[in-house]
Amino acid sequence: MRRSMLLAAAISWSIAAPALAADPAQQTADAVRAADTAFSARAQVVGAAQAFREFMDPIDSLDFAGGPPKHGAEAIYQAWGGDQPSKRKLEWVVQNAWGAKSGDLGVTTGTWRSTALDGSGTPATGHYVTVWRKATGGQWKGLVDIGDTDPK
């Protein structure tokens, strides 16, 4: 009896495990989490402005950081300082990710920290949400980026 119960459990698990592993929404969530993590890592190498230029959708993206929304990767790049040397270091960490079963949209949320490169002042911190869309070439591009600042 015990052996048959173990066998039944093993069969059930072997049938359910592939279905769980192939959950399209989870695969999409994992993909946007990876894209957001790569975005943050890239910002540490080239600065926030250039990273936003590379990871946000060239045409359709919107960035709501500091003032009216910026539309398109080039406008976002300019709003983040463009070609000027960066005065701040922006870091962020993904805390949550969700994905559409369709595999073409996802959302990440997390925390961010901005520190003056000259060591002056108190770092600013906050939370963000980024909506991601899979581009024609298969790469993930930020569609909407919204951040808020923690109270001082």
C-alpha positions in Angstrom: 0.0 0.0 0.0 2.8 2.4 1.0 4.7 1.5 -2.2 1.7 2.2 -4.4 1.1 5.6 -2.7 4.8 6.6 -3.3 4.5 5.4 -6.9 1.3 7.5 -7.4 3.0 10.5 -5.8 6.0 10.1 -8.1 3.9 9.8 -11.2 1.8 12.9 -10.2 5.0 14.9 -9.6 6.5 13.8 -12.9 3.4 14.9 -14.7 3.1 18.2 -12.9 6.7 19.3 -12.7 7.1 20.0 -16.5 3.9 22.1 -16.4 5.2 24.1 -13.5 8.6 24.6 -15.1 7.0 25.7 -18.4 4.7 28.4 -16.9 4.8 31.1 -19.5 4.0 33.9 -17.1 6.9 32.8 -14.8 9.2 32.6 -17.8 8.3 36.1 -18.8 8.7 37.3 -15.2 12.2 35.7 -15.1 13.1 37.3 -18.4 12.1 40.9 -17.3 13.9 40.4 -14.0 17.0 39.5 -15.9 16.6 42.5 -18.2 16.2 44.9 -15.3 19.2 43.4 -13.5 21.3 43.8 -16.7 20.0 47.4 -17.0 21.2 48.2 -13.5 24.6 46.5 -14.0 25.0 48.5 -17.3 24.3 51.8 -15.4 27.2 51.0 -13.2 29.5 50.7 -16.2 28.3 53.5 -18.5 26.2 55.7 -16.2 22.5 56.1 -15.8 21.9 58.3 -18.9 23.5 55.9 -21.4 21.9 52.8 -19.7 18.5 54.4 -20.1 19.3 55.2 -23.7 20.2 51.5 -24.3 17.4 49.8 -22.3 14.4 52.0 -22.9 12.3 51.7 -26.1 13.6 54.1 -28.7 10.2 55.5 -29.6 7.4 54.5 -27.2 9.2 54.7 -23.8 8.1 57.1 -21.1 10.2 58.1 -18.0 8.4 59.8 -15.2 11.5 60.7 -13.0 11.7 64.3 -12.0 9.2 66.5 -13.7 7.1 66.0 -16.8 7.3 62.6 -18.6 10.1 62.2 -21.1 9.1 60.3 -24.3 11.6 58.1 -26.2 15.0 56.8 -25.3 16.9 59.9 -26.7 14.8 62.4 -24.7 15.2 60.2 -21.6 19.0 60.1 -22.2 19.1 63.9 -22.4 17.0 64.3 -19.3 19.4 62.0 -17.4 22.3 64.3 -18.3 23.1 63.1 -21.9 26.8 63.5 -22.7 27.6 65.4 -19.5 29.8 63.6 -17.0 27.5 62.0 -14.4 27.4 63.7 -11.0 25.5 60.9 -9.3 25.6 57.1 -9.1 22.2 55.5 -9.6 21.8 51.9 -8.4 18.7 49.8 -8.2 17.7 46.3 -7.2 14.7 44.3 -8.5 12.5 43.0 -5.8 9.5 41.7 -7.7 8.7 40.7 -11.3 5.5 39.7 -13.1 5.1 38.6 -16.7 2.2 38.1 -19.1 1.5 34.6 -20.3 1.7 36.0 -23.9 5.5 36.5 -23.3 5.6 40.0 -24.5 5.0 42.2 -21.5 6.3 42.3 -17.9 6.7 44.5 -14.9 9.5 44.9 -12.4 9.5 46.8 -9.1 12.3 47.5 -6.7 14.3 50.0 -4.8 16.9 52.6 -6.0 19.6 54.7 -4.4 21.3 57.8 -5.9 24.6 58.9 -4.4 26.7 62.0 -5.3 30.0 60.9 -6.8 31.8 63.6 -4.8 30.5 62.1 -1.6 28.5 65.2 -0.7 25.0 65.2 0.7 22.8 62.4 1.8 22.0 59.6 -0.7 18.4 59.7 -2.1 16.4 56.5 -2.0 13.1 55.4 -3.4 11.1 52.8 -5.2 10.4 52.2 -8.9 8.2 50.3 -11.3 9.2 49.5 -14.9 6.9 48.1 -17.5 8.8 46.0 -20.1 7.9 45.0 -23.7 9.6 42.5 -25.9 11.0 44.2 -29.0 10.9 42.7 -32.5 14.4 41.4 -32.1 13.6 39.6 -28.9 15.3 41.9 -26.5 13.4 43.5 -23.6 12.9 47.3 -23.7 11.6 49.5 -20.9 8.3 51.0 -21.9 7.4 53.0 -18.8 9.6 53.8 -15.9 8.2 55.5 -12.7 10.1 56.2 -9.5 9.3 57.9 -6.3 11.6 59.3 -3.6 11.5 58.2 0.0 10.7 61.0 2.5 13.9 62.5 4.1 
